[in-house]
């Protein structure tokens, strides 16, 4: 009747949000691989617009999913590092499917039995299967290392929710982040440790300055990475020397003066920002967000021009303070 039709229409519009709700209310850990963007998309599609600050985003994510594991973060555990050399999902699954990781017995539904023997990369259910498998295998191995004999036999049977959480306590609610200098992951349940930026310079320069100009200036100090702020300023990350050591180098200082560059160690620049000294900030640069001595990021990557956000006046504020914006 009419009521049945309205019910079906309502179910159609509710759609996948029912699955999200079921995951949230189940009390089970949420497992992903390099899943920061997945969490952002889930929030955008099933909760609302992304919050303006990282602190607010963390709070919203944990309100819906209070226990999250990112297998890319877990794979970087120091105990696992001797065995895991590549952190892509397929490579990780291949690694943890063999010794020294314990064998797992997973009950698959009839239509998914082939997942155990035939790769189906980028098929959603298969990716979910190997992500979960990888997490349990790593947790079982870690438990065996911290409690010898605990993971003998079937690793899956040895990893109840409680055991899983105990083995992965250090990795709980940490999600991997890329292209964020100095930060390996975001801790959804707290704040990140301050990052040493002794190797970072803040540079201002004429508008026509190119990456090659900056690379040549700092060539005595090995490879450099440039994070453009706008067309006349950038952060320069040195790979081998401190910023103050670089500025004490006579040739660099002399060439910088000749080219009308202004160079400051990050700590000095940051102090000026915190003291609210006025500084002009022209429009953001129309060039790749990051460039390294190996060349600019290829088009289509998260570093490309289309994806490059404007940098806030203070990068740590941009990421970690309540009042900052994404």
Buried (B, 14 or more C-beta within 10 A) or exposed (E): EEEEEEEEEEEEEEEEEEEBEEBBEEEEBBBBBBBBEBBBEBBEEBBEEBBEBBBEBBEBBBEBBBBBBBBBBBBBBEEBEEBBEEBEBEEBBBBBBEEEBBEBEEEEEEEBEEBEEEEBEEEEEBBBBBBBBBBBBBBBBBBBBEEEEBBEEBBBEBBEEEBBBBBBEEBBBBBBBEEBBBBBBBBBBEEBEEEEBEBBBBBBBEEEBEBEBBBEBBEEBEBBBBBBBBBBBBBBBBEEBBBEBBBEBEEBBEBBEEEEBEBBBBBBBBEBBEEEEEEEEEEBBEBBBBBBBEEBBEEEBEBBBEEBEBBBEBBBBBBBBEEBEB
